[in-house]
């Protein structure tokens, strides 16, 4: 739960973020964002800043 809060409270500030959903059992984070305002790289940077690495499962790069 602590990790989930850390992710949600930091990543929501990436410009264009519309929603963030986390699944603890699956260890996944689903982010819906406006691709005119943000890129996958923006999210990679933010996750890296808070100590996480991301892997795009679909709809990314």
PyMOL Python script that loads the backbone (N, CA, C, O; Angstrom):
from pymol import cmd

cmd.read_pdbstr("""\
ATOM      1  N   UNK A   1       0.820  -1.190   0.000  1.00  0.00           N
ATOM      2  CA  UNK A   1       0.000   0.000   0.000  1.00  0.00           C
ATOM      3  C   UNK A   1       0.868   1.258   0.000  1.00  0.00           C
ATOM      4  O   UNK A   1       0.525   2.256  -0.635  1.00  0.00           O
ATOM      5  N   UNK A   2       1.983   1.204   0.710  1.00  0.00           N
ATOM      6  CA  UNK A   2       2.882   2.355   0.750  1.00  0.00           C
ATOM      7  C   UNK A   2       3.426   2.672  -0.645  1.00  0.00           C
ATOM      8  O   UNK A   2       3.501   3.837  -1.036  1.00  0.00           O
ATOM      9  N   UNK A   3       3.805   1.632  -1.390  1.00  0.00           N
ATOM     10  CA  UNK A   3       4.312   1.820  -2.757  1.00  0.00           C
ATOM     11  C   UNK A   3       3.227   2.391  -3.656  1.00  0.00           C
ATOM     12  O   UNK A   3       3.490   3.274  -4.472  1.00  0.00           O
ATOM     13  N   UNK A   4       2.014   1.887  -3.505  1.00  0.00           N
ATOM     14  CA  UNK A   4       0.889   2.365  -4.303  1.00  0.00           C
ATOM     15  C   UNK A   4       0.669   3.857  -4.073  1.00  0.00           C
ATOM     16  O   UNK A   4       0.484   4.606  -5.032  1.00  0.00           O
ATOM     17  N   UNK A   5       0.688   4.290  -2.832  1.00  0.00           N
ATOM     18  CA  UNK A   5       0.506   5.707  -2.518  1.00  0.00           C
ATOM     19  C   UNK A   5       1.650   6.549  -3.060  1.00  0.00           C
ATOM     20  O   UNK A   5       1.432   7.655  -3.555  1.00  0.00           O
ATOM     21  N   UNK A   6       2.863   6.031  -2.968  1.00  0.00           N
ATOM     22  CA  UNK A   6       4.036   6.748  -3.481  1.00  0.00           C
ATOM     23  C   UNK A   6       3.902   6.972  -4.987  1.00  0.00           C
ATOM     24  O   UNK A   6       4.167   8.063  -5.491  1.00  0.00           O
ATOM     25  N   UNK A   7       3.491   5.933  -5.689  1.00  0.00           N
ATOM     26  CA  UNK A   7       3.319   6.038  -7.142  1.00  0.00           C
ATOM     27  C   UNK A   7       2.219   7.036  -7.476  1.00  0.00           C
ATOM     28  O   UNK A   7       2.430   7.966  -8.255  1.00  0.00           O
ATOM     29  N   UNK A   8       1.053   6.842  -6.890  1.00  0.00           N
ATOM     30  CA  UNK A   8      -0.084   7.711  -7.211  1.00  0.00           C
ATOM     31  C   UNK A   8       0.175   9.165  -6.842  1.00  0.00           C
ATOM     32  O   UNK A   8      -0.213  10.065  -7.588  1.00  0.00           O
ATOM     33  N   UNK A   9       0.815   9.410  -5.719  1.00  0.00           N
ATOM     34  CA  UNK A   9       1.006  10.792  -5.284  1.00  0.00           C
ATOM     35  C   UNK A   9       2.073  11.524  -6.095  1.00  0.00           C
ATOM     36  O   UNK A   9       2.068  12.754  -6.143  1.00  0.00           O
ATOM     37  N   UNK A  10       2.978  10.799  -6.726  1.00  0.00           N
ATOM     38  CA  UNK A  10       4.030  11.446  -7.524  1.00  0.00           C
ATOM     39  C   UNK A  10       3.716  11.475  -9.016  1.00  0.00           C
ATOM     40  O   UNK A  10       3.915  12.497  -9.674  1.00  0.00           O
ATOM     41  N   UNK A  11       3.236  10.374  -9.543  1.00  0.00           N
ATOM     42  CA  UNK A  11       3.021  10.268 -10.981  1.00  0.00           C
ATOM     43  C   UNK A  11       1.853  11.133 -11.448  1.00  0.00           C
ATOM     44  O   UNK A  11       1.817  11.543 -12.608  1.00  0.00           O
ATOM     45  N   UNK A  12       0.916  11.412 -10.579  1.00  0.00           N
ATOM     46  CA  UNK A  12      -0.236  12.234 -10.985  1.00  0.00           C
ATOM     47  C   UNK A  12       0.177  13.636 -11.430  1.00  0.00           C
ATOM     48  O   UNK A  12      -0.600  14.326 -12.090  1.00  0.00           O
ATOM     49  N   UNK A  13       1.385  14.062 -11.077  1.00  0.00           N
ATOM     50  CA  UNK A  13       1.850  15.390 -11.457  1.00  0.00           C
ATOM     51  C   UNK A  13       2.459  15.438 -12.857  1.00  0.00           C
ATOM     52  O   UNK A  13       2.786  16.520 -13.346  1.00  0.00           O
ATOM     53  N   UNK A  14       2.615  14.287 -13.509  1.00  0.00           N
ATOM     54  CA  UNK A  14       3.087  14.299 -14.893  1.00  0.00           C
ATOM     55  C   UNK A  14       1.977  14.936 -15.725  1.00  0.00           C
ATOM     56  O   UNK A  14       0.827  14.500 -15.692  1.00  0.00           O
ATOM     57  N   UNK A  15       2.343  15.965 -16.463  1.00  0.00           N
ATOM     58  CA  UNK A  15       1.369  16.709 -17.253  1.00  0.00           C
ATOM     59  C   UNK A  15       0.620  15.763 -18.198  1.00  0.00           C
ATOM     60  O   UNK A  15       1.236  14.928 -18.860  1.00  0.00           O
ATOM     61  N   UNK A  16      -0.700  15.894 -18.258  1.00  0.00           N
ATOM     62  CA  UNK A  16      -1.514  15.084 -19.154  1.00  0.00           C
ATOM     63  C   UNK A  16      -2.056  13.814 -18.531  1.00  0.00           C
ATOM     64  O   UNK A  16      -2.840  13.110 -19.168  1.00  0.00           O
ATOM     65  N   UNK A  17      -1.658  13.496 -17.290  1.00  0.00           N
ATOM     66  CA  UNK A  17      -2.144  12.285 -16.626  1.00  0.00           C
ATOM     67  C   UNK A  17      -3.639  12.421 -16.351  1.00  0.00           C
ATOM     68  O   UNK A  17      -4.081  13.389 -15.732  1.00  0.00           O
ATOM     69  N   UNK A  18      -4.411  11.442 -16.818  1.00  0.00           N
ATOM     70  CA  UNK A  18      -5.863  11.461 -16.614  1.00  0.00           C
ATOM     71  C   UNK A  18      -6.283  10.518 -15.493  1.00  0.00           C
ATOM     72  O   UNK A  18      -7.145  10.864 -14.685  1.00  0.00           O
ATOM     73  N   UNK A  19      -5.685   9.332 -15.435  1.00  0.00           N
ATOM     74  CA  UNK A  19      -6.002   8.404 -14.350  1.00  0.00           C
ATOM     75  C   UNK A  19      -4.852   7.428 -14.130  1.00  0.00           C
ATOM     76  O   UNK A  19      -4.069   7.133 -15.033  1.00  0.00           O
ATOM     77  N   UNK A  20      -4.783   6.941 -12.894  1.00  0.00           N
ATOM     78  CA  UNK A  20      -3.764   5.962 -12.503  1.00  0.00           C
ATOM     79  C   UNK A  20      -4.484   4.868 -11.723  1.00  0.00           C
ATOM     80  O   UNK A  20      -5.143   5.141 -10.720  1.00  0.00           O
ATOM     81  N   UNK A  21      -4.354   3.638 -12.186  1.00  0.00           N
ATOM     82  CA  UNK A  21      -4.939   2.497 -11.484  1.00  0.00           C
ATOM     83  C   UNK A  21      -3.825   1.519 -11.157  1.00  0.00           C
ATOM     84  O   UNK A  21      -2.985   1.217 -12.005  1.00  0.00           O
ATOM     85  N   UNK A  22      -3.818   1.030  -9.939  1.00  0.00           N
ATOM     86  CA  UNK A  22      -2.798   0.070  -9.537  1.00  0.00           C
ATOM     87  C   UNK A  22      -3.446  -1.266  -9.201  1.00  0.00           C
ATOM     88  O   UNK A  22      -4.586  -1.321  -8.739  1.00  0.00           O
ATOM     89  N   UNK A  23      -2.709  -2.332  -9.437  1.00  0.00           N
ATOM     90  CA  UNK A  23      -3.136  -3.674  -9.063  1.00  0.00           C
ATOM     91  C   UNK A  23      -2.003  -4.301  -8.279  1.00  0.00           C
ATOM     92  O   UNK A  23      -0.978  -4.682  -8.844  1.00  0.00           O
ATOM     93  N   UNK A  24      -2.191  -4.406  -6.985  1.00  0.00           N
ATOM     94  CA  UNK A  24      -1.152  -5.010  -6.144  1.00  0.00           C
ATOM     95  C   UNK A  24      -0.921  -6.480  -6.479  1.00  0.00           C
ATOM     96  O   UNK A  24       0.233  -6.900  -6.567  1.00  0.00           O
ATOM     97  N   UNK A  25      -1.992  -7.294  -6.672  1.00  0.00           N
ATOM     98  CA  UNK A  25      -1.751  -8.710  -6.998  1.00  0.00           C
ATOM     99  C   UNK A  25      -0.972  -8.898  -8.305  1.00  0.00           C
ATOM    100  O   UNK A  25      -0.123  -9.784  -8.402  1.00  0.00           O
ATOM    101  N   UNK A  26      -1.263  -8.061  -9.311  1.00  0.00           N
ATOM    102  CA  UNK A  26      -0.587  -8.183 -10.601  1.00  0.00           C
ATOM    103  C   UNK A  26       0.706  -7.372 -10.671  1.00  0.00           C
ATOM    104  O   UNK A  26       1.488  -7.523 -11.609  1.00  0.00           O
ATOM    105  N   UNK A  27       0.925  -6.520  -9.685  1.00  0.00           N
ATOM    106  CA  UNK A  27       2.070  -5.607  -9.650  1.00  0.00           C
ATOM    107  C   UNK A  27       2.133  -4.771 -10.929  1.00  0.00           C
ATOM    108  O   UNK A  27       3.176  -4.652 -11.571  1.00  0.00           O
ATOM    109  N   UNK A  28       0.972  -4.194 -11.276  1.00  0.00           N
ATOM    110  CA  UNK A  28       0.899  -3.350 -12.466  1.00  0.00           C
ATOM    111  C   UNK A  28       0.302  -1.991 -12.127  1.00  0.00           C
ATOM    112  O   UNK A  28      -0.433  -1.830 -11.152  1.00  0.00           O
ATOM    113  N   UNK A  29       0.642  -1.036 -12.956  1.00  0.00           N
ATOM    114  CA  UNK A  29       0.080   0.309 -12.873  1.00  0.00           C
ATOM    115  C   UNK A  29      -0.426   0.638 -14.271  1.00  0.00           C
ATOM    116  O   UNK A  29       0.320   0.541 -15.245  1.00  0.00           O
ATOM    117  N   UNK A  30      -1.692   1.027 -14.366  1.00  0.00           N
ATOM    118  CA  UNK A  30      -2.272   1.430 -15.644  1.00  0.00           C
ATOM    119  C   UNK A  30      -2.465   2.936 -15.602  1.00  0.00           C
ATOM    120  O   UNK A  30      -3.114   3.470 -14.703  1.00  0.00           O
ATOM    121  N   UNK A  31      -1.890   3.612 -16.595  1.00  0.00           N
ATOM    122  CA  UNK A  31      -1.965   5.069 -16.645  1.00  0.00           C
ATOM    123  C   UNK A  31      -2.652   5.468 -17.941  1.00  0.00           C
ATOM    124  O   UNK A  31      -2.261   5.036 -19.025  1.00  0.00           O
ATOM    125  N   UNK A  32      -3.671   6.289 -17.815  1.00  0.00           N
ATOM    126  CA  UNK A  32      -4.319   6.875 -18.985  1.00  0.00           C
ATOM    127  C   UNK A  32      -3.881   8.328 -19.017  1.00  0.00           C
ATOM    128  O   UNK A  32      -4.010   9.055 -18.032  1.00  0.00           O
ATOM    129  N   UNK A  33      -3.357   8.742 -20.178  1.00  0.00           N
ATOM    130  CA  UNK A  33      -2.825  10.091 -20.281  1.00  0.00           C
ATOM    131  C   UNK A  33      -3.070  10.662 -21.674  1.00  0.00           C
ATOM    132  O   UNK A  33      -3.355   9.934 -22.625  1.00  0.00           O
ATOM    133  N   UNK A  34      -2.953  11.962 -21.766  1.00  0.00           N
ATOM    134  CA  UNK A  34      -3.109  12.676 -23.029  1.00  0.00           C
ATOM    135  C   UNK A  34      -1.755  12.672 -23.722  1.00  0.00           C
ATOM    136  O   UNK A  34      -0.817  13.328 -23.269  1.00  0.00           O
ATOM    137  N   UNK A  35      -1.653  11.927 -24.826  1.00  0.00           N
ATOM    138  CA  UNK A  35      -0.344  11.796 -25.492  1.00  0.00           C
ATOM    139  C   UNK A  35       0.101  13.082 -26.170  1.00  0.00           C
ATOM    140  O   UNK A  35       1.229  13.166 -26.657  1.00  0.00           O
ATOM    141  N   UNK A  36      -0.763  14.078 -26.209  1.00  0.00           N
ATOM    142  CA  UNK A  36      -0.346  15.392 -26.734  1.00  0.00           C
ATOM    143  C   UNK A  36       0.397  16.185 -25.665  1.00  0.00           C
ATOM    144  O   UNK A  36       1.084  17.157 -25.976  1.00  0.00           O
ATOM    145  N   UNK A  37       0.259  15.769 -24.394  1.00  0.00           N
ATOM    146  CA  UNK A  37       0.876  16.494 -23.281  1.00  0.00           C
ATOM    147  C   UNK A  37       2.011  15.727 -22.602  1.00  0.00           C
ATOM    148  O   UNK A  37       2.832  16.323 -21.906  1.00  0.00           O
ATOM    149  N   UNK A  38       2.059  14.413 -22.799  1.00  0.00           N
ATOM    150  CA  UNK A  38       3.073  13.593 -22.131  1.00  0.00           C
ATOM    151  C   UNK A  38       3.480  12.442 -23.041  1.00  0.00           C
ATOM    152  O   UNK A  38       2.767  12.080 -23.977  1.00  0.00           O
ATOM    153  N   UNK A  39       4.644  11.877 -22.743  1.00  0.00           N
ATOM    154  CA  UNK A  39       5.133  10.711 -23.477  1.00  0.00           C
ATOM    155  C   UNK A  39       5.472   9.610 -22.475  1.00  0.00           C
ATOM    156  O   UNK A  39       5.526   9.844 -21.267  1.00  0.00           O
ATOM    157  N   UNK A  40       5.697   8.424 -22.991  1.00  0.00           N
ATOM    158  CA  UNK A  40       6.117   7.329 -22.121  1.00  0.00           C
ATOM    159  C   UNK A  40       7.407   7.714 -21.405  1.00  0.00           C
ATOM    160  O   UNK A  40       7.603   7.357 -20.244  1.00  0.00           O
ATOM    161  N   UNK A  41       8.275   8.433 -22.083  1.00  0.00           N
ATOM    162  CA  UNK A  41       9.539   8.871 -21.469  1.00  0.00           C
ATOM    163  C   UNK A  41       9.310   9.737 -20.239  1.00  0.00           C
ATOM    164  O   UNK A  41      10.070   9.654 -19.274  1.00  0.00           O
ATOM    165  N   UNK A  42       8.273  10.564 -20.261  1.00  0.00           N
ATOM    166  CA  UNK A  42       7.944  11.393 -19.095  1.00  0.00           C
ATOM    167  C   UNK A  42       7.622  10.508 -17.893  1.00  0.00           C
ATOM    168  O   UNK A  42       8.030  10.799 -16.769  1.00  0.00           O
ATOM    169  N   UNK A  43       6.892   9.435 -18.140  1.00  0.00           N
ATOM    170  CA  UNK A  43       6.536   8.520 -17.051  1.00  0.00           C
ATOM    171  C   UNK A  43       7.745   7.690 -16.612  1.00  0.00           C
ATOM    172  O   UNK A  43       7.903   7.411 -15.424  1.00  0.00           O
ATOM    173  N   UNK A  44       8.593   7.297 -17.556  1.00  0.00           N
ATOM    174  CA  UNK A  44       9.816   6.571 -17.204  1.00  0.00           C
ATOM    175  C   UNK A  44      10.685   7.421 -16.285  1.00  0.00           C
ATOM    176  O   UNK A  44      11.229   6.916 -15.303  1.00  0.00           O
ATOM    177  N   UNK A  45      10.816   8.692 -16.594  1.00  0.00           N
ATOM    178  CA  UNK A  45      11.616   9.598 -15.765  1.00  0.00           C
ATOM    179  C   UNK A  45      11.032   9.728 -14.367  1.00  0.00           C
ATOM    180  O   UNK A  45      11.767   9.676 -13.380  1.00  0.00           O
ATOM    181  N   UNK A  46       9.720   9.896 -14.275  1.00  0.00           N
ATOM    182  CA  UNK A  46       9.090  10.078 -12.961  1.00  0.00           C
ATOM    183  C   UNK A  46       9.176   8.809 -12.124  1.00  0.00           C
ATOM    184  O   UNK A  46       9.467   8.873 -10.929  1.00  0.00           O
ATOM    185  N   UNK A  47       8.926   7.660 -12.738  1.00  0.00           N
ATOM    186  CA  UNK A  47       9.048   6.408 -11.996  1.00  0.00           C
ATOM    187  C   UNK A  47      10.493   6.204 -11.540  1.00  0.00           C
ATOM    188  O   UNK A  47      10.727   5.759 -10.416  1.00  0.00           O
ATOM    189  N   UNK A  48      11.458   6.522 -12.393  1.00  0.00           N
ATOM    190  CA  UNK A  48      12.865   6.410 -12.024  1.00  0.00           C
ATOM    191  C   UNK A  48      13.224   7.321 -10.866  1.00  0.00           C
ATOM    192  O   UNK A  48      14.012   6.951  -9.996  1.00  0.00           O
ATOM    193  N   UNK A  49      12.645   8.512 -10.857  1.00  0.00           N
ATOM    194  CA  UNK A  49      12.916   9.477  -9.792  1.00  0.00           C
ATOM    195  C   UNK A  49      12.466   8.952  -8.430  1.00  0.00           C
ATOM    196  O   UNK A  49      13.087   9.254  -7.411  1.00  0.00           O
ATOM    197  N   UNK A  50      11.380   8.161  -8.413  1.00  0.00           N
ATOM    198  CA  UNK A  50      10.883   7.635  -7.133  1.00  0.00           C
ATOM    199  C   UNK A  50      11.346   6.192  -6.878  1.00  0.00           C
ATOM    200  O   UNK A  50      10.884   5.533  -5.946  1.00  0.00           O
ATOM    201  N   UNK A  51      12.274   5.715  -7.734  1.00  0.00           N
ATOM    202  CA  UNK A  51      12.905   4.425  -7.464  1.00  0.00           C
ATOM    203  C   UNK A  51      12.267   3.216  -8.123  1.00  0.00           C
ATOM    204  O   UNK A  51      12.463   2.092  -7.661  1.00  0.00           O
ATOM    205  N   UNK A  52      11.507   3.420  -9.191  1.00  0.00           N
ATOM    206  CA  UNK A  52      10.875   2.303  -9.888  1.00  0.00           C
ATOM    207  C   UNK A  52      11.251   2.324 -11.357  1.00  0.00           C
ATOM    208  O   UNK A  52      11.657   3.352 -11.900  1.00  0.00           O
ATOM    209  N   UNK A  53      11.107   1.176 -11.984  1.00  0.00           N
ATOM    210  CA  UNK A  53      11.346   1.046 -13.413  1.00  0.00           C
ATOM    211  C   UNK A  53      10.028   0.613 -14.040  1.00  0.00           C
ATOM    212  O   UNK A  53       9.270  -0.144 -13.433  1.00  0.00           O
ATOM    213  N   UNK A  54       9.750   1.088 -15.250  1.00  0.00           N
ATOM    214  CA  UNK A  54       8.510   0.673 -15.896  1.00  0.00           C
ATOM    215  C   UNK A  54       8.791  -0.135 -17.141  1.00  0.00           C
ATOM    216  O   UNK A  54       9.845  -0.029 -17.768  1.00  0.00           O
ATOM    217  N   UNK A  55       7.805  -0.946 -17.473  1.00  0.00           N
ATOM    218  CA  UNK A  55       7.820  -1.722 -18.705  1.00  0.00           C
ATOM    219  C   UNK A  55       6.465  -1.531 -19.345  1.00  0.00           C
ATOM    220  O   UNK A  55       5.436  -1.780 -18.717  1.00  0.00           O
ATOM    221  N   UNK A  56       6.456  -1.092 -20.584  1.00  0.00           N
ATOM    222  CA  UNK A  56       5.206  -0.850 -21.291  1.00  0.00           C
ATOM    223  C   UNK A  56       4.644  -2.197 -21.766  1.00  0.00           C
ATOM    224  O   UNK A  56       5.315  -2.956 -22.464  1.00  0.00           O
ATOM    225  N   UNK A  57       3.400  -2.469 -21.370  1.00  0.00           N
ATOM    226  CA  UNK A  57       2.779  -3.729 -21.767  1.00  0.00           C
ATOM    227  C   UNK A  57       1.982  -3.584 -23.057  1.00  0.00           C
ATOM    228  O   UNK A  57       1.935  -4.512 -23.865  1.00  0.00           O
ATOM    229  N   UNK A  58       1.348  -2.417 -23.258  1.00  0.00           N
ATOM    230  CA  UNK A  58       0.607  -2.192 -24.498  1.00  0.00           C
ATOM    231  C   UNK A  58       0.289  -0.715 -24.643  1.00  0.00           C
ATOM    232  O   UNK A  58       0.205   0.014 -23.655  1.00  0.00           O
ATOM    233  N   UNK A  59       0.115  -0.284 -25.875  1.00  0.00           N
ATOM    234  CA  UNK A  59      -0.297   1.080 -26.136  1.00  0.00           C
ATOM    235  C   UNK A  59       0.777   2.133 -25.968  1.00  0.00           C
ATOM    236  O   UNK A  59       0.480   3.325 -26.055  1.00  0.00           O
ATOM    237  N   UNK A  60       2.003   1.740 -25.732  1.00  0.00           N
ATOM    238  CA  UNK A  60       3.071   2.706 -25.511  1.00  0.00           C
ATOM    239  C   UNK A  60       3.921   2.906 -26.738  1.00  0.00           C
ATOM    240  O   UNK A  60       3.446   2.796 -27.868  1.00  0.00           O
ATOM    241  N   UNK A  61       5.178   3.200 -26.506  1.00  0.00           N
ATOM    242  CA  UNK A  61       6.189   3.503 -27.533  1.00  0.00           C
ATOM    243  C   UNK A  61       5.880   2.891 -28.852  1.00  0.00           C
ATOM    244  O   UNK A  61       6.640   3.061 -29.805  1.00  0.00           O
TER     245      UNK A  61
END
""", "prot")
cmd.dss("prot")
cmd.show_as("cartoon", "prot")
cmd.util.cbc("prot")
cmd.orient("prot")
